Amino acid sequence: MPATSTNSSPTLFKDLTSGLVVFLVALPLCLGVALASNAPLFSGVVAGIIGGILVGMLSGSHTSVSGPAAGLTAIVAAQIGKLGTFDTFLLAVMLAGVIQIVLGVCRAGFIAAFFPSSVIKGLLAAIGVILILKQIPHVIGHDADPEDDMAFEQPDHENTFTELWASFFDIQPGAALVGVLSILLMIFWDKIKPLKKSGVPAPLVVVLLGVGVSLLLRKLGAPWAIEASHLVQVPVAENFGAFLGFLQFPNFAALANPAVYTAAITIAIVASLETLLNLEAVDKLDPQQRHSPPNRELLAQGIGNTLAGLIGGLPMTSVIVRSSVNINAGGKTRLSAIFHGVLLIGCVLLMPRWLNEIPLAALAAILLMTGLKLASPKLMKQMWREGKNQFLPFIITIAAIVLTDLLVGILIGLGVSIGFILRSNMRRPVHQTVVHGTNGDQVRIELASQVSFLGRATLEKALRAIPRGSSAVIDATNTDYIDADILDLIQDFQNNTAPAHGITVELTGFRPSYS
């Protein structure tokens, strides 16, 4: 793998501070994904550590941050249920990683080049909308749903909108105070030039403020004291041996179980698709507009998932939420992702009780502000100006993701976008003109530069519309490629239909290789 550029001192500070911010946000998200997946809480932390350190080192992306993915929670929960035990599921995760390595070696990442930009932008905006809708309850202290749950239908049998409505009847005063203060701090931090230029990221100050306010409110007692259920809840290990005891290992005896291979293939395909989509989206957010090699990313993710399966971690992907927080915090190189992984393992091992003092409301405020940047009105206006062929797939992708989940919504968005592409191809394979003369009308049909089988229906319609007894010229002078189906249609019209209708046909510009 090619080496990446080393950090210069100006970017080093930004990478370390952004890595710290990403760590603070990623920690509850790792726990939330594990909780939503019906998996051990520590499995989410393990995936976050591997995604940060190992995948961060191997990936070619400068800004992407990997970890346990909210888009996989439904699949993970279903596969754990089908396979019966978590250690058997870990075997499927390990095999999924091996499949991803094979996909990377076979250069399957080329499919990333075919993702329509309208779907990528719709994905980014949808994540923003979901973050806003999902984090408002956490900002005011309603923490019934895991913080990283991105699906419309939630594990607590509510949906995004009913949970939002219920949260207004369950406001926790202490948590709400921390949440509102955190939002106000982040808004004014960007508006006050000395603070903005200080180099200290606002999210870091938000977390410190949240901990300080929480400790003060604890002295006031109920109802202002923030209860443990509204704070980060990291598993606490009394010593290094207990920490290692949190690790779990795959059940290799299940290699004879066909369901394991089905689960592995499912996880590999979905995780790879999400990674490639997220990678394209993160590259669009990168202020320097750098390109991340997709095949190298598949290799990195495959190695990461193989190790995750071996030591008890959830499957991982490149994650937009963490990556966008990284970019907003000023992350410039992959060091920020690596440092966030180092902080995860170091702090969870050495200072879990201090981490458990962080209010979820403060972290929710950071995510909510990230959502506002992703779903900006400016992006909506830009897509509207680009016309319905871009705006409709964009807005449908947003609606589909918000009302279902990431995977289903992306597939719907891709399907709609492909439909518009097919419609465009079917409408524009030919240019038809009619020349009126004394000897009758002459219909001239000029073929486009590329005429695939998708244009067959339109060309056939144009040929059928040629009046009986007239003459026709089919011009391929400017055509580089004609599909065999199209050639067959033209030949059939020239040899059979045209003579029967008294039509004189002239072919011009057709190359010998077309015959």
KOLDREN-202046 format. One line per 4 residues: their letters; for each residue x, y, z of C-alpha. Coordinates in steps of 0.25 Angstrom, whole numbers, plus 5000, padded with zeros to 4 digits. Last residue first. Example, Ala and Ser with C-alpha at 12.3 -4.5 7.8 and 13.67 -1.06 7.14 Angstrom:
// residues 2
SA = 5055:4996:5029 ~ 5049:4982:5031
// end
This chain:
// residues 515
SYSP = 4912:4980:4841 ~ 4916:4990:4852 ~ 4931:4988:4849 ~ 4929:4993:4835
RFGT = 4926:5007:4840 ~ 4912:5013:4838 ~ 4913:5027:4834 ~ 4901:5027:4824
LEVT = 4889:5017:4823 ~ 4879:5020:4812 ~ 4865:5014:4813 ~ 4854:5016:4803
IGHA = 4840:5013:4809 ~ 4829:5006:4802 ~ 4823:5000:4815 ~ 4827:4986:4812
PATN = 4840:4990:4807 ~ 4843:4998:4820 ~ 4838:4987:4829 ~ 4847:4975:4824
NQFD = 4861:4978:4820 ~ 4863:4992:4825 ~ 4855:4991:4837 ~ 4861:4977:4841
QILD = 4875:4983:4839 ~ 4872:4995:4848 ~ 4866:4986:4859 ~ 4878:4977:4858
LIDA = 4888:4988:4859 ~ 4881:4993:4871 ~ 4881:4980:4878 ~ 4896:4979:4874
DIYD = 4899:4992:4882 ~ 4904:5004:4874 ~ 4917:5011:4878 ~ 4925:5023:4873
TNTA = 4913:5030:4866 ~ 4916:5043:4859 ~ 4914:5038:4845 ~ 4903:5029:4849
DIVA = 4892:5035:4840 ~ 4879:5027:4837 ~ 4873:5034:4824 ~ 4858:5031:4821
SSGR = 4849:5032:4809 ~ 4834:5033:4808 ~ 4824:5023:4803 ~ 4818:5020:4817
PIAR = 4821:5031:4827 ~ 4833:5029:4837 ~ 4826:5027:4851 ~ 4830:5013:4852
LAKE = 4845:5016:4851 ~ 4844:5027:4862 ~ 4837:5017:4871 ~ 4847:5007:4869
LTAR = 4858:5017:4872 ~ 4852:5021:4885 ~ 4850:5006:4889 ~ 4864:5002:4886
GLFS = 4871:5013:4893 ~ 4874:5005:4905 ~ 4881:4995:4896 ~ 4892:5005:4895
VQSA = 4894:5016:4885 ~ 4906:5024:4889 ~ 4910:5036:4880 ~ 4895:5039:4877
LEIR = 4888:5034:4864 ~ 4883:5044:4854 ~ 4870:5040:4848 ~ 4866:5048:4835
VQDG = 4852:5047:4830 ~ 4850:5051:4815 ~ 4837:5056:4811 ~ 4832:5055:4796
NTGH = 4838:5058:4783 ~ 4835:5073:4784 ~ 4842:5073:4797 ~ 4839:5074:4812
VVTQ = 4851:5070:4821 ~ 4847:5064:4834 ~ 4857:5063:4846 ~ 4860:5053:4857
HVPR = 4871:5053:4867 ~ 4873:5039:4873 ~ 4878:5032:4886 ~ 4872:5043:4895
RMNS = 4859:5039:4902 ~ 4863:5025:4906 ~ 4876:5029:4912 ~ 4869:5040:4920
RLIF = 4859:5030:4925 ~ 4870:5020:4928 ~ 4877:5031:4936 ~ 4864:5035:4943
GISV = 4861:5020:4947 ~ 4876:5019:4952 ~ 4873:5030:4961 ~ 4861:5024:4967
GLGI = 4867:5011:4969 ~ 4879:5017:4976 ~ 4870:5025:4985 ~ 4862:5013:4989
LIGV = 4875:5005:4991 ~ 4880:5017:5000 ~ 4868:5017:5008 ~ 4868:5002:5010
LLDT = 4882:5002:5015 ~ 4881:5015:5024 ~ 4868:5012:5030 ~ 4853:5014:5027
LVIA = 4846:5028:5028 ~ 4859:5036:5029 ~ 4866:5028:5018 ~ 4854:5028:5009
AITI = 4851:5043:5011 ~ 4866:5047:5008 ~ 4867:5038:4996 ~ 4854:5043:4990
IFPL = 4859:5058:4992 ~ 4872:5055:4984 ~ 4866:5046:4974 ~ 4856:5057:4971
FQNK = 4866:5068:4971 ~ 4876:5063:4961 ~ 4866:5059:4949 ~ 4857:5071:4954
GERW = 4867:5082:4952 ~ 4880:5086:4957 ~ 4874:5099:4963 ~ 4867:5090:4973
MQKM = 4880:5083:4977 ~ 4887:5096:4980 ~ 4875:5101:4988 ~ 4875:5088:4997
LKPS = 4890:5089:4999 ~ 4889:5104:5004 ~ 4878:5100:5013 ~ 4888:5092:5021
ALKL = 4886:5077:5024 ~ 4900:5073:5027 ~ 4903:5086:5035 ~ 4890:5085:5044
GTML = 4894:5070:5046 ~ 4907:5074:5052 ~ 4900:5084:5061 ~ 4891:5072:5066
LIAA = 4903:5063:5068 ~ 4910:5073:5077 ~ 4897:5075:5085 ~ 4896:5060:5086
LAAL = 4909:5060:5093 ~ 4906:5070:5103 ~ 4892:5063:5106 ~ 4899:5050:5108
PIEN = 4906:5056:5120 ~ 4920:5052:5122 ~ 4923:5047:5136 ~ 4924:5032:5131
LWRP = 4937:5036:5124 ~ 4943:5039:5138 ~ 4939:5025:5143 ~ 4946:5019:5130
MLLV = 4959:5025:5133 ~ 4970:5015:5130 ~ 4965:5004:5121 ~ 4954:5012:5114
CGIL = 4963:5024:5114 ~ 4974:5017:5107 ~ 4966:5008:5097 ~ 4957:5019:5092
LVGH = 4969:5030:5093 ~ 4977:5021:5083 ~ 4965:5020:5074 ~ 4963:5035:5074
FIAS = 4978:5036:5071 ~ 4977:5027:5059 ~ 4965:5035:5053 ~ 4972:5048:5055
LRTK = 4985:5043:5049 ~ 4977:5040:5036 ~ 4980:5054:5032 ~ 4974:5068:5033
GGAN = 4964:5068:5045 ~ 4958:5082:5047 ~ 4947:5079:5057 ~ 4937:5080:5045
INVS = 4945:5069:5038 ~ 4945:5059:5049 ~ 4930:5062:5053 ~ 4927:5059:5038
SRVI = 4935:5046:5039 ~ 4929:5041:5052 ~ 4915:5043:5046 ~ 4919:5038:5032
VSTM = 4924:5024:5037 ~ 4934:5016:5029 ~ 4929:5002:5033 ~ 4930:4992:5044
PLGG = 4925:4978:5049 ~ 4924:4977:5064 ~ 4936:4973:5072 ~ 4939:4960:5080
ILGA = 4954:4957:5078 ~ 4954:4949:5065 ~ 4942:4955:5058 ~ 4948:4969:5060
LTNG = 4961:4964:5054 ~ 4954:4960:5042 ~ 4946:4972:5042 ~ 4959:4981:5042
IGQA = 4966:4973:5031 ~ 4953:4974:5022 ~ 4951:4989:5025 ~ 4966:4992:5021
LLER = 4965:4984:5008 ~ 4951:4990:5005 ~ 4958:5004:5007 ~ 4970:5000:4998
NPPS = 4960:4997:4987 ~ 4952:5010:4989 ~ 4964:5019:4988 ~ 4960:5032:4995
HRQQ = 4961:5045:4987 ~ 4964:5058:4993 ~ 4954:5070:4992 ~ 4963:5079:5001
PDLK = 4951:5083:5009 ~ 4947:5069:5011 ~ 4932:5068:5011 ~ 4931:5062:4997
DVAE = 4941:5052:5000 ~ 4932:5048:5012 ~ 4921:5045:5003 ~ 4929:5036:4994
LNLL = 4935:5028:5006 ~ 4921:5027:5012 ~ 4916:5020:4999 ~ 4928:5011:4998
TELS = 4927:5007:5013 ~ 4912:5005:5012 ~ 4913:4996:5000 ~ 4925:4988:5007
AVIA = 4917:4987:5020 ~ 4905:4982:5012 ~ 4912:4972:5004 ~ 4921:4966:5015
ITIA = 4910:4965:5025 ~ 4901:4958:5016 ~ 4912:4948:5011 ~ 4916:4946:5026
ATYV = 4902:4943:5030 ~ 4900:4933:5019 ~ 4913:4927:5022 ~ 4909:4925:5037
APNA = 4896:4919:5033 ~ 4903:4908:5026 ~ 4908:4902:5040 ~ 4920:4894:5038
LAAF = 4929:4905:5042 ~ 4921:4906:5056 ~ 4932:4899:5063 ~ 4941:4911:5061
NPFQ = 4933:4918:5072 ~ 4938:4932:5071 ~ 4945:4939:5083 ~ 4940:4949:5093
LFGL = 4948:4961:5100 ~ 4942:4966:5113 ~ 4952:4957:5121 ~ 4964:4965:5115
FAGF = 4959:4977:5123 ~ 4957:4969:5136 ~ 4972:4965:5134 ~ 4976:4979:5132
NEAV = 4969:4983:5145 ~ 4956:4988:5151 ~ 4949:4988:5138 ~ 4938:4998:5136
PVQV = 4928:4996:5125 ~ 4925:5010:5119 ~ 4912:5017:5122 ~ 4912:5031:5117
LHSA = 4902:5040:5126 ~ 4887:5041:5125 ~ 4885:5027:5132 ~ 4894:5032:5143
EIAW = 4885:5042:5147 ~ 4887:5057:5145 ~ 4884:5065:5158 ~ 4874:5076:5155
PAGL = 4861:5069:5161 ~ 4867:5065:5170 ~ 4880:5069:5177 ~ 4887:5083:5177
KRLL = 4901:5077:5179 ~ 4899:5068:5166 ~ 4896:5081:5159 ~ 4910:5085:5161
LSVG = 4916:5072:5156 ~ 4907:5072:5144 ~ 4911:5087:5140 ~ 4926:5083:5141
VGLL = 4924:5071:5132 ~ 4916:5078:5122 ~ 4925:5090:5121 ~ 4937:5080:5119
VVVL = 4929:5073:5108 ~ 4925:5087:5101 ~ 4939:5092:5102 ~ 4944:5079:5094
PAPV = 4932:5082:5084 ~ 4937:5096:5082 ~ 4950:5092:5076 ~ 4962:5100:5082
GSKK = 4970:5106:5071 ~ 4968:5120:5077 ~ 4963:5125:5064 ~ 4949:5123:5066
LPKI = 4950:5128:5081 ~ 4957:5141:5076 ~ 4946:5142:5065 ~ 4934:5141:5073
KDWF = 4923:5135:5063 ~ 4928:5121:5063 ~ 4928:5120:5078 ~ 4915:5127:5079
IMLL = 4907:5115:5072 ~ 4915:5104:5080 ~ 4913:5111:5093 ~ 4898:5112:5091
ISLV = 4897:5098:5087 ~ 4904:5093:5099 ~ 4896:5103:5109 ~ 4884:5096:5103
GVLA = 4888:5082:5105 ~ 4894:5085:5119 ~ 4881:5091:5124 ~ 4873:5080:5117
AGPQ = 4881:5070:5125 ~ 4878:5077:5138 ~ 4864:5079:5135 ~ 4860:5065:5130
IDFF = 4849:5067:5120 ~ 4840:5055:5119 ~ 4827:5061:5112 ~ 4835:5068:5101
SAWL = 4842:5054:5099 ~ 4829:5047:5095 ~ 4828:5056:5082 ~ 4842:5053:5078
ETFT = 4840:5038:5081 ~ 4827:5038:5073 ~ 4834:5045:5061 ~ 4846:5035:5060
NEHD = 4839:5023:5063 ~ 4835:5016:5076 ~ 4836:5001:5079 ~ 4848:5003:5089
PQEF = 4857:4997:5078 ~ 4853:5008:5068 ~ 4846:5008:5055 ~ 4852:5020:5047
AMDD = 4866:5015:5048 ~ 4878:5023:5052 ~ 4881:5018:5066 ~ 4894:5024:5070
EPDA = 4889:5030:5083 ~ 4881:5018:5088 ~ 4866:5021:5090 ~ 4860:5024:5103
DHGI = 4870:5036:5106 ~ 4860:5047:5108 ~ 4869:5057:5115 ~ 4866:5070:5107
VHPI = 4878:5069:5097 ~ 4875:5054:5096 ~ 4861:5056:5091 ~ 4867:5066:5081
QKLI = 4877:5056:5076 ~ 4869:5048:5067 ~ 4862:5058:5059 ~ 4874:5067:5057
LIVG = 4883:5054:5054 ~ 4873:5049:5045 ~ 4872:5062:5037 ~ 4887:5062:5036
IAAL = 4888:5047:5032 ~ 4878:5050:5021 ~ 4886:5062:5016 ~ 4898:5053:5014
LGKI = 4891:5042:5008 ~ 4884:5052:4998 ~ 4897:5057:4994 ~ 4902:5043:4991
VSSP = 4889:5040:4984 ~ 4889:5052:4975 ~ 4904:5049:4972 ~ 4900:5036:4966
FFAA = 4908:5024:4970 ~ 4916:5019:4958 ~ 4930:5022:4962 ~ 4928:5014:4975
IFGA = 4926:5002:4967 ~ 4941:5001:4964 ~ 4943:4997:4979 ~ 4942:4982:4974
RCVG = 4957:4983:4971 ~ 4959:4967:4972 ~ 4969:4970:4984 ~ 4958:4978:4991
LVIQ = 4947:4968:4989 ~ 4956:4957:4994 ~ 4959:4966:5006 ~ 4944:4968:5008
IVGA = 4941:4953:5007 ~ 4952:4951:5018 ~ 4945:4962:5027 ~ 4932:4955:5025
LMVA = 4938:4942:5030 ~ 4942:4949:5043 ~ 4928:4955:5045 ~ 4922:4941:5042
LLFT = 4931:4935:5053 ~ 4927:4946:5062 ~ 4913:4942:5060 ~ 4916:4928:5066
DFTG = 4922:4935:5078 ~ 4909:4943:5080 ~ 4900:4931:5081 ~ 4888:4926:5074
LKGI = 4892:4928:5059 ~ 4878:4933:5055 ~ 4877:4943:5067 ~ 4891:4948:5065
QAAV = 4888:4950:5050 ~ 4875:4958:5053 ~ 4882:4967:5062 ~ 4894:4969:5053
IATL = 4885:4972:5041 ~ 4877:4982:5049 ~ 4889:4989:5054 ~ 4897:4990:5041
GAAP = 4893:5004:5037 ~ 4897:5009:5051 ~ 4911:5005:5048 ~ 4922:5000:5058
GSVS = 4935:5008:5055 ~ 4942:5015:5043 ~ 4947:5030:5042 ~ 4949:5036:5028
THSG = 4957:5049:5027 ~ 4970:5045:5020 ~ 4965:5033:5013 ~ 4976:5023:5009
SLMG = 4972:5013:5020 ~ 4982:5004:5026 ~ 4986:5012:5038 ~ 4972:5017:5041
VLIG = 4967:5003:5039 ~ 4976:4998:5050 ~ 4975:5010:5060 ~ 4961:5016:5059
GIIG = 4953:5004:5053 ~ 4960:4994:5063 ~ 4957:5003:5075 ~ 4943:5006:5070
AVVG = 4940:4991:5068 ~ 4945:4988:5082 ~ 4936:4999:5088 ~ 4924:4993:5081
SFLP = 4927:4979:5086 ~ 4928:4985:5100 ~ 4913:4987:5100 ~ 4910:4972:5098
ANSA = 4901:4971:5086 ~ 4886:4973:5084 ~ 4889:4981:5072 ~ 4883:4994:5078
LAVG = 4892:4993:5090 ~ 4904:4990:5082 ~ 4901:5002:5073 ~ 4899:5011:5085
LCLP = 4912:5007:5092 ~ 4920:5011:5080 ~ 4912:5024:5079 ~ 4915:5027:5093
LAVL = 4930:5026:5091 ~ 4929:5032:5077 ~ 4926:5046:5081 ~ 4937:5048:5091
FVVL = 4947:5040:5082 ~ 4943:5049:5070 ~ 4946:5062:5079 ~ 4960:5056:5083
GSTL = 4963:5052:5069 ~ 4960:5067:5065 ~ 4969:5072:5075 ~ 4981:5063:5071
DKFL = 4978:5065:5056 ~ 4978:5080:5058 ~ 4991:5080:5066 ~ 4998:5071:5056
TPSS = 4993:5080:5044 ~ 5002:5092:5047 ~ 5014:5082:5051 ~ 5014:5075:5038
NTST = 5008:5061:5038 ~ 5014:5050:5029 ~ 5009:5048:5015 ~ 5003:5034:5013
APM = 5010:5022:5008 ~ 5005:5014:4997 ~ 5000:5000:5000
// end
